[in-house]
Amino acid sequence: MKIAVITITCNRLELTKKYLSELKDKNNTKFEHIIVDNGSTDGTVEWLFENDYTVIRLSKNVGVYKALKIGIKYVKDNINPDYIIKYDDDCELQTFGILDEIMRFYKKGCKDYVIAPLDVNILETHMPKTYTTQTERGHSVRYVTHVGGIFVVSQQRLWYDMIKMDDELVCEDSLRGRFWRSKFQSIVYLEDLKINHKGLFKSVDNYKLLNKVIKRPK
């Protein structure tokens, strides 16, 4: 099973140093990691090169999802994996072996799933609509309308479809979820696998959700 991980970054050197290697350090599953740098000027690119990451260096910040599509195209042309993961560099893994467990879940016949671990730092107002929660294949599985973009795993073909999509559609979690559901995918959080979005209020002032704006707490 071939896996590619795509991370988008821009001027987040300290978060990158602290959390980027967690996926490798806390799992046994092998993967190829591609970093798309969105025009960093704080030494991020130099640190990535020094630590032997594959880096696509953009001359300016083109936005998260244009950068993601550049990363997906690179992965499609050069790696063509079975699964692709979007993995943010401010993602602290609360559970060891998260990726190992997700891949085990897929191997048990759950191929038509978009999977994310549950973010312990998620705002209640940011939680997507839940259809049902049940125990399945040894995990507490929450079926939802969509998941956030911090740590998302699915078959490569779903990501390849995104290369042709409008940026707004790719960017909006709920619209992306609707698109995936149109492809007969189950979108789930595995609730017993947990992450902490450490950069939630460090990287942005506001978060958008379904045309509502959640203000940064004072």
GIVEN-V67267 format. One line per field, one symbol per residue. ss: DSSP state (H for helix, E for strand, - for the rest). phi: phi as a letter, one per 30 degrees, with the letter a starting at -180 (. if undefined). psi: psi as a letter, one per 30 degrees, with the letter a starting at -180 (. if undefined). A space follows every 50 residues. Layout:
# GIVEN-V67267
ss=???
phi=???
psi=???
This chain:
# GIVEN-V67267
ss=--EEEEEEE---HHHHHHH--HHHH------EEEEEEE-----HHHHHHH ---EEEEE-----HHHHHHHHHHHHHHH----EEEEE---EEE----HHH HHHHHHH-----EEEEEEE----HHH---EEEEEEE--EEEEEE------ EEEEEHHHHHHH----HHHHH-HHHHHHHHHH---EEEEEEEEEEEE--- -----EEEE--EEEE---
phi=.cbcccbcbahbedddddcddddddcbcddacccccccidbcjedddddd ciddbcccdbdcjedddddddddddddcbhddbbccbddcccddcdiede ddddedddjcddbcbbddddcddedcdddcdabadbhibdccdbdabdcd bbbaddddddedecddedddddedddddddddcicdcbccddcbbbddce cccbdbccbhicccdddd
psi=jkkkkkkkljhheeeeeefefeeefglfkklkkkkjkhhkgggeeeeeef ghkjkjjkfljglefeeeeeeeeeeeffeilekkkkjlggjkjfkkgeee eeeeeefgghehkkkklkjfgkkeffklkkelklkkhgljjjklelllge jkklleeeeeffeflkeeeeejeeeeeeeeefghkkkkkjffkkljifge gfflelkkjhglkjkkk.
